[in-house]
């Protein structure tokens, strides 16, 4: 039996949850076994920069942080379900990886 593992990554929590919900609805409507969405640990990328590039002035810093939210969904490898998943309109902020395993 083939299993499709779908990994969703985004900087926006609402976008990730919306796409994961759409995938779950497709699986339910086609009576396909599914597991998830499993929330994976949020990856935090932080960058500290100095406010003034010149040597004069105070030593003040700005801290920037980018958070990557991840979800994992496993679906039984139904060809019809995978075709419908491929048709879901995906925002630019969401990356999808689909891996098939047997």
DSSP file (Angstrom, degrees, kcal/mol; ACC not computed):
  #  RESIDUE AA STRUCTURE BP1 BP2  ACC     N-H-->O    O-->H-N    N-H-->O    O-->H-N    TCO  KAPPA ALPHA  PHI   PSI    X-CA   Y-CA   Z-CA
    1    1 A X              0   0    0      0, 0.0     2,-0.3     0, 0.0   100,-0.0   0.000 360.0 360.0 360.0 131.0    0.0    0.0    0.0
    2    2 A X        -     0   0    0     75,-0.2    75,-3.4    98,-0.0     2,-0.4  -0.604 360.0-162.3 -84.9 143.3    1.4    3.4   -1.0
    3    3 A X  E     -AB  76 101A   0     98,-3.3    98,-2.5    73,-0.3     2,-0.6  -0.994   7.9-148.3-126.7 131.8    1.4    6.3    1.5
    4    4 A X  E     -AB  75 100A   0     71,-3.6    71,-2.7    -2,-0.4     2,-0.6  -0.885   8.7-158.5 -99.7 124.1    1.8    9.9    0.6
    5    5 A X  E     -AB  74  99A   0     94,-3.3    94,-2.5    -2,-0.6     2,-0.5  -0.913   9.2-165.1-103.8 118.8    3.6   12.0    3.2
    6    6 A X  E     -AB  73  98A   0     67,-3.5    67,-2.7    -2,-0.6     2,-0.5  -0.915   3.1-166.9-110.5 123.3    2.8   15.7    2.7
    7    7 A X  E     -AB  72  97A   0     90,-2.8    90,-2.2    -2,-0.5     2,-0.4  -0.948   3.1-164.7-113.0 124.9    4.9   18.3    4.5
    8    8 A X  E     -AB  71  96A   0     63,-2.8    63,-2.2    -2,-0.5     2,-0.4  -0.917   7.6-179.2-110.2 132.5    3.7   21.9    4.7
    9    9 A X  E     +AB  70  95A   0     86,-2.2    86,-3.0    -2,-0.4     2,-0.3  -0.999  14.0 146.8-133.1 132.6    6.0   24.8    5.6
   10   10 A X  E     -AB  69  94A   0     59,-2.1    59,-3.4    -2,-0.4    84,-0.2  -0.991  51.3-132.0-158.1 159.8    5.0   28.5    5.9
   11   11 A X  S    S+     0   0    0     82,-0.7     2,-0.5    -2,-0.3    56,-0.2   0.568  95.8  71.4 -86.7 -11.2    5.7   31.7    7.7
   12   12 A X     >  -     0   0    0     81,-0.3     4,-1.7     1,-0.1     5,-0.2  -0.927  64.8-161.3-111.3 120.8    2.0   32.1    8.2
   13   13 A X  H  > S+     0   0    0     -2,-0.5     4,-2.5     1,-0.2     5,-0.2   0.900  92.3  53.2 -65.3 -41.6    0.2   29.8   10.7
   14   14 A X  H  > S+     0   0    0      1,-0.2     4,-2.1     2,-0.2    -1,-0.2   0.889 107.9  50.3 -64.8 -38.8   -3.3   30.5    9.2
   15   15 A X  H  > S+     0   0    0      2,-0.2     4,-2.2     1,-0.2    -1,-0.2   0.916 111.8  47.9 -64.8 -42.4   -2.2   29.6    5.7
   16   16 A X  H  X S+     0   0    0     -4,-1.7     4,-2.4     1,-0.2    -2,-0.2   0.928 113.3  47.2 -64.2 -45.2   -0.7   26.3    6.8
   17   17 A X  H  X S+     0   0    0     -4,-2.5     4,-2.2     1,-0.2    -1,-0.2   0.860 110.7  52.6 -66.5 -34.8   -3.7   25.4    8.8
   18   18 A X  H  X S+     0   0    0     -4,-2.1     4,-2.1    -5,-0.2    -1,-0.2   0.933 111.9  44.3 -65.9 -46.2   -6.1   26.3    6.0
   19   19 A X  H  X S+     0   0    0     -4,-2.2     4,-2.2     2,-0.2    -2,-0.2   0.900 113.3  51.7 -65.7 -40.5   -4.2   24.1    3.4
   20   20 A X  H  X S+     0   0    0     -4,-2.4     4,-2.2     1,-0.2    -1,-0.2   0.896 109.4  50.4 -63.0 -39.6   -4.0   21.3    6.0
   21   21 A X  H  X S+     0   0    0     -4,-2.2     4,-2.3     2,-0.2    -1,-0.2   0.891 108.6  52.0 -64.1 -40.1   -7.7   21.5    6.5
   22   22 A X  H  X S+     0   0    0     -4,-2.1     4,-1.9     2,-0.2    -2,-0.2   0.905 109.9  49.0 -62.7 -41.2   -8.4   21.4    2.8
   23   23 A X  H  X S+     0   0    0     -4,-2.2     4,-2.1     1,-0.2    -2,-0.2   0.906 110.8  50.0 -65.9 -41.6   -6.3   18.2    2.5
   24   24 A X  H  X S+     0   0    0     -4,-2.2     4,-2.3     1,-0.2    -1,-0.2   0.891 109.1  52.4 -63.7 -39.3   -8.1   16.6    5.4
   25   25 A X  H  X S+     0   0    0     -4,-2.3     4,-2.4     2,-0.2    -1,-0.2   0.883 108.4  50.6 -64.5 -38.5  -11.5   17.5    3.8
   26   26 A X  H  X S+     0   0    0     -4,-1.9     4,-1.6     2,-0.2    -1,-0.2   0.923 110.7  49.4 -63.6 -43.5  -10.4   15.8    0.5
   27   27 A X  H  <>S+     0   0    0     -4,-2.1     5,-2.7     1,-0.2     4,-0.3   0.898 112.8  47.3 -63.7 -40.5   -9.3   12.7    2.4
   28   28 A X  H ><5S+     0   0    0     -4,-2.3     3,-1.0     1,-0.2    -1,-0.2   0.904 109.8  52.2 -67.3 -41.2  -12.7   12.5    4.2
   29   29 A X  H 3<5S+     0   0    0     -4,-2.4    -1,-0.2     1,-0.2    -2,-0.2   0.805 115.2  41.5 -67.7 -27.7  -14.8   13.1    1.1
   30   30 A X  T 3<5S-     0   0    0     -4,-1.6    -1,-0.2    -5,-0.2    -2,-0.2   0.351 109.7-120.5 -99.0   5.3  -13.0   10.2   -0.7
   31   31 A X  T < 5 +     0   0    0     -3,-1.0     2,-0.4    -4,-0.3    -3,-0.2   0.917  58.7 154.6  53.9  48.3  -12.9    7.9    2.3
   32   32 A X      < -     0   0    0     -5,-2.7    -1,-0.2    -6,-0.1     2,-0.1  -0.886  48.9-111.8-106.0 135.8   -9.2    7.7    2.3
   33   33 A X        +     0   0    0     -2,-0.4    43,-2.5    42,-0.1     2,-0.3  -0.433  46.1 171.2 -66.3 136.5   -7.3    6.9    5.5
   34   34 A X  E     -C   75   0A   0     41,-0.2     2,-0.4    -2,-0.1    41,-0.2  -0.983  23.5-157.2-146.1 156.5   -5.2    9.8    6.7
   35   35 A X  E     -C   74   0A   0     39,-2.7    39,-2.7    -2,-0.3     3,-0.2  -0.999  43.1 -30.6-133.8 135.9   -3.2   10.9    9.7
   36   36 A X  E     -     0   0A   0     -2,-0.4    37,-0.2     1,-0.3     2,-0.1  -0.667  23.2-133.5 116.8-172.6   -2.5   14.4   10.8
   37   37 A X  E     -     0   0A   0     35,-0.5     2,-0.6    -2,-0.2    -1,-0.3   0.328  51.4-170.9 -73.7 132.2   -2.0   17.3   10.5
   38   38 A X  E     -C   72   0A   0     34,-3.1    34,-1.7    -3,-0.2     2,-0.5  -0.856  19.1-133.1 -96.1 117.7    0.9   16.7   12.9
   39   39 A X  E     -C   71   0A   0     -2,-0.6    32,-0.2    32,-0.2     2,-0.2  -0.596  20.8-157.2 -74.7 124.8    2.5   20.0   14.1
   40   40 A X  E     -C   70   0A   0     30,-1.9    30,-0.6    -2,-0.5     3,-0.1  -0.577  38.2 -73.5 -92.6 161.9    6.3   19.8   13.9
   41   41 A X  E     -     0   0A   0     -2,-0.2     2,-0.4     1,-0.1    -1,-0.1  -0.265  52.3-112.5 -57.9 139.5    8.5   22.1   16.0
   42   42 A X  E     -     0   0A   0     27,-0.1     2,-0.5    -3,-0.1    27,-0.2  -0.588  26.7-136.7 -75.3 128.2    8.5   25.7   14.8
   43   43 A X  E     -C   68   0A   0     25,-2.1    25,-2.8    -2,-0.4     2,-0.5  -0.752  16.9-158.6 -88.5 128.7   11.9   26.7   13.4
   44   44 A X  E     -C   67   0A   0     -2,-0.5     2,-0.6    23,-0.2    23,-0.2  -0.934   8.1-171.0-112.5 124.6   13.0   30.1   14.5
   45   45 A X  E     -C   66   0A   0     21,-3.0    21,-3.0    -2,-0.5     2,-0.4  -0.963  12.4-172.4-113.7 117.6   15.6   32.0   12.6
   46   46 A X  E     -C   65   0A   0     -2,-0.6     2,-0.4    19,-0.2    19,-0.2  -0.872   9.3-172.4-116.2 146.5   16.9   35.2   14.3
   47   47 A X  E     -C   64   0A   0     17,-2.8    17,-3.1    -2,-0.4     2,-0.5  -0.995   7.9-158.3-137.4 128.2   19.2   37.9   13.1
   48   48 A X  E     +C   63   0A   0     -2,-0.4     2,-0.3    15,-0.2    15,-0.2  -0.925  17.2 179.1-107.8 128.0   20.6   40.7   15.1
   49   49 A X  E     -C   62   0A   0     13,-2.7    13,-3.2    -2,-0.5     2,-0.3  -0.926  30.5-113.0-127.9 152.9   21.7   43.8   13.2
   50   50 A X  E     -C   61   0A   0     -2,-0.3    11,-0.3    11,-0.2     9,-0.1  -0.673  18.8-142.8 -84.1 137.1   23.2   47.1   14.3
   51   51 A X  S    S+     0   0    0      9,-2.4     2,-0.6    -2,-0.3    -1,-0.1   0.912  89.0  44.4 -68.1 -42.8   21.0   50.1   13.8
   52   52 A X        -     0   0    0      8,-0.5    -1,-0.2     6,-0.3     8,-0.1  -0.907  65.5-163.1-106.9 122.4   23.8   52.5   12.9
   53   53 A X        +     0   0    0     -2,-0.6    -1,-0.1    -3,-0.0     2,-0.1   0.743  68.4  85.6 -74.8 -21.1   26.4   51.2   10.4
   54   54 A X  S    S-     0   0    0      1,-0.1    -2,-0.1     2,-0.1     0, 0.0  -0.361  86.1-121.7 -77.5 161.0   28.8   54.0   11.3
   55   55 A X  S    S+     0   0    0     -2,-0.1    -1,-0.1     4,-0.0     2,-0.1   0.721  89.7  82.5 -75.2 -21.3   31.2   53.6   14.2
   56   56 A X  S    S+     0   0    0      3,-0.0     2,-0.1     2,-0.0    -2,-0.1  -0.418  75.1  37.7 -80.9 159.7   29.9   56.8   15.8
   57   57 A X  S    S-     0   0    0     -2,-0.1     2,-0.1     2,-0.1    -5,-0.0  -0.380  97.2 -33.0  98.1-175.4   26.8   56.9   17.9
   58   58 A X        -     0   0    0     -2,-0.1     2,-1.4     1,-0.1    -6,-0.3  -0.376  56.9-112.1 -80.9 159.2   25.2   54.5   20.4
   59   59 A X        +     0   0    0     -2,-0.1     2,-0.4    -8,-0.1    -1,-0.1  -0.672  55.8 157.7 -91.2  82.1   25.5   50.7   20.2
   60   60 A X        -     0   0    0     -2,-1.4    -9,-2.4    -8,-0.1    -8,-0.5  -0.862  20.8-162.7-111.5 144.9   21.9   49.9   19.5
   61   61 A X  E     - C   0  50A   0     -2,-0.4     2,-0.4   -11,-0.3   -11,-0.2  -0.912  12.0-145.6-128.3 150.9   20.7   46.7   17.9
   62   62 A X  E     - C   0  49A   0    -13,-3.2   -13,-2.7    -2,-0.3     2,-0.5  -0.933  14.7-149.2-111.7 140.3   17.6   45.5   16.1
   63   63 A X  E     - C   0  48A   0     -2,-0.4     2,-0.4   -15,-0.2   -15,-0.2  -0.947  12.9-171.5-113.3 126.1   16.5   41.9   16.5
   64   64 A X  E     - C   0  47A   0    -17,-3.1   -17,-2.8    -2,-0.5     2,-0.4  -0.898   1.6-170.0-114.5 143.9   14.6   40.2   13.6
   65   65 A X  E     - C   0  46A   0     -2,-0.4     2,-0.5   -19,-0.2   -19,-0.2  -0.998   9.6-165.6-138.9 135.9   13.0   36.8   13.8
   66   66 A X  E     - C   0  45A   0    -21,-3.0   -21,-3.0    -2,-0.4     2,-0.5  -0.982  11.7-158.2-119.0 127.4   11.5   34.6   11.1
   67   67 A X  E     - C   0  44A   0     -2,-0.5     2,-0.6   -23,-0.2   -23,-0.2  -0.915   2.3-159.5-110.8 130.3    9.3   31.7   12.2
   68   68 A X  E     - C   0  43A   0    -25,-2.8   -25,-2.1    -2,-0.5     2,-0.4  -0.939   9.2-158.1-109.5 115.3    8.7   28.7   10.0
   69   69 A X  E     -A   10   0A   0    -59,-3.4   -59,-2.1    -2,-0.6     2,-0.4  -0.779  11.7-164.9 -95.9 134.8    5.6   26.7   10.9
   70   70 A X  E     -AC   9  40A   0    -30,-0.6   -30,-1.9    -2,-0.4     2,-0.3  -0.933  12.2-176.7-127.0 143.8    5.4   23.0    9.8
   71   71 A X  E     -AC   8  39A   0    -63,-2.2   -63,-2.8    -2,-0.4     2,-0.4  -0.981  10.6-154.4-135.0 148.5    2.7   20.4    9.5
   72   72 A X  E     -AC   7  38A   0    -34,-1.7   -34,-3.1    -2,-0.3   -35,-0.5  -0.990  11.9-178.6-127.0 130.1    2.9   16.8    8.4
   73   73 A X  E     -A    6   0A   0    -67,-2.7   -67,-3.5    -2,-0.4     2,-0.5  -0.993  11.0-157.9-130.2 134.3    0.0   14.8    6.9
   74   74 A X  E     +AC   5  35A   0    -39,-2.7   -39,-2.7    -2,-0.4     2,-0.4  -0.952  15.7 178.6-112.8 130.5    0.0   11.2    5.8
   75   75 A X  E     -AC   4  34A   0    -71,-2.7   -71,-3.6    -2,-0.5   -41,-0.2  -0.981  37.0-104.9-131.6 140.9   -2.6   10.0    3.3
   76   76 A X  E     -A    3   0A   0    -43,-2.5     2,-2.9    -2,-0.4   -73,-0.3  -0.431  49.1-104.2 -60.2 137.5   -3.1    6.6    1.7
   77   77 A X        +     0   0    0    -75,-3.4     2,-0.4    24,-0.2   -75,-0.2  -0.270  57.5 161.0 -72.6  60.6   -1.8    6.8   -1.8
   78   78 A X     >  -     0   0    0     -2,-2.9     4,-2.3     1,-0.1     5,-0.2  -0.684  36.4-144.7 -79.3 129.3   -5.1    7.1   -3.7
   79   79 A X  H  > S+     0   0    0     -2,-0.4     4,-2.0     1,-0.2     5,-0.1   0.891  99.5  51.4 -62.9 -40.0   -4.5    8.5   -7.2
   80   80 A X  H  > S+     0   0    0      1,-0.2     4,-1.8     2,-0.2    -1,-0.2   0.902 110.2  48.9 -64.8 -41.4   -7.8   10.4   -7.2
   81   81 A X  H  > S+     0   0    0      1,-0.2     4,-2.2     2,-0.2    -2,-0.2   0.915 110.7  50.1 -65.5 -42.6   -7.0   12.0   -3.8
   82   82 A X  H  X S+     0   0    0     -4,-2.3     4,-2.0     1,-0.2    -1,-0.2   0.867 108.1  53.4 -66.2 -35.2   -3.5   13.1   -4.9
   83   83 A X  H  X S+     0   0    0     -4,-2.0     4,-0.7     2,-0.2    -1,-0.2   0.907 110.3  47.0 -64.9 -40.2   -4.9   14.6   -8.1
   84   84 A X  H >< S+     0   0    0     -4,-1.8     3,-0.5     1,-0.2     4,-0.3   0.867 110.0  53.4 -68.9 -35.2   -7.4   16.7   -6.1
   85   85 A X  H >< S+     0   0    0     -4,-2.2     3,-1.3     1,-0.2    -1,-0.2   0.884 104.4  55.6 -65.2 -37.8   -4.6   17.7   -3.6
   86   86 A X  H 3< S+     0   0    0     -4,-2.0    -1,-0.2     1,-0.2    -2,-0.2   0.727 103.3  57.0 -67.0 -20.3   -2.5   19.0   -6.6
   87   87 A X  T << S+     0   0    0     -4,-0.7    -1,-0.2    -3,-0.5     2,-0.2   0.508  77.2 115.5 -88.9  -5.5   -5.4   21.2   -7.6
   88   88 A X  S <  S-     0   0    0     -3,-1.3     2,-0.5    -4,-0.3   -69,-0.0  -0.465  74.7-118.6 -66.0 128.8   -5.6   23.1   -4.3
   89   89 A X        -     0   0    0     -2,-0.2     2,-0.5     1,-0.0    -1,-0.1  -0.587  34.4-159.9 -70.2 122.4   -4.8   26.8   -4.8
   90   90 A X        -     0   0    0     -2,-0.5     6,-0.0     4,-0.0   -75,-0.0  -0.892  12.1-126.6-109.6 129.2   -1.7   27.3   -2.6
   91   91 A X    >   -     0   0    0     -2,-0.5     3,-1.4     1,-0.1    -1,-0.0  -0.256  27.9-110.3 -66.5 161.9   -0.6   30.8   -1.5
   92   92 A X  T 3  S+     0   0    0      1,-0.3    -1,-0.1     3,-0.0    -2,-0.0   0.724 114.4  64.3 -65.9 -20.9    3.0   31.9   -2.2
   93   93 A X  T 3  S+     0   0    0    -83,-0.1   -82,-0.7     2,-0.0     2,-0.4   0.595  91.3  77.2 -80.2  -9.6    3.8   31.7    1.6
   94   94 A X  E <   -B   10   0A   0     -3,-1.4     2,-0.4   -84,-0.2   -84,-0.2  -0.869  60.5-163.1-109.3 132.7    3.3   27.9    1.7
   95   95 A X  E     -B    9   0A   0    -86,-3.0   -86,-2.2    -2,-0.4     2,-0.4  -0.930   9.3-160.5-109.6 136.5    5.7   25.3    0.4
   96   96 A X  E     -B    8   0A   0     -2,-0.4     2,-0.4   -88,-0.2   -88,-0.2  -0.962   8.9-173.3-120.7 132.9    4.5   21.8   -0.1
   97   97 A X  E     -B    7   0A   0    -90,-2.2   -90,-2.8    -2,-0.4     2,-0.5  -0.995   5.5-168.4-121.3 128.0    6.6   18.6   -0.4
   98   98 A X  E     -B    6   0A   0     -2,-0.4     2,-0.4   -92,-0.2   -92,-0.2  -0.972   5.8-178.4-118.7 123.3    4.9   15.3   -1.3
   99   99 A X  E     -B    5   0A   0    -94,-2.5   -94,-3.3    -2,-0.5     2,-0.4  -0.981  13.5-150.3-122.7 130.8    6.8   12.1   -0.9
  100  100 A X  E     +B    4   0A   0     -2,-0.4     2,-0.3   -96,-0.2   -96,-0.2  -0.839  19.6 173.4 -99.7 134.5    5.4    8.7   -1.9
  101  101 A X  E      B    3   0A   0    -98,-2.5   -98,-3.3    -2,-0.4   -24,-0.2  -0.965 360.0 360.0-136.1 154.8    6.5    5.6    0.0
  102  102 A X              0   0    0     -2,-0.3   -98,-0.1  -100,-0.2    -1,-0.1   0.429 360.0 360.0-110.1 360.0    5.4    2.0   -0.2
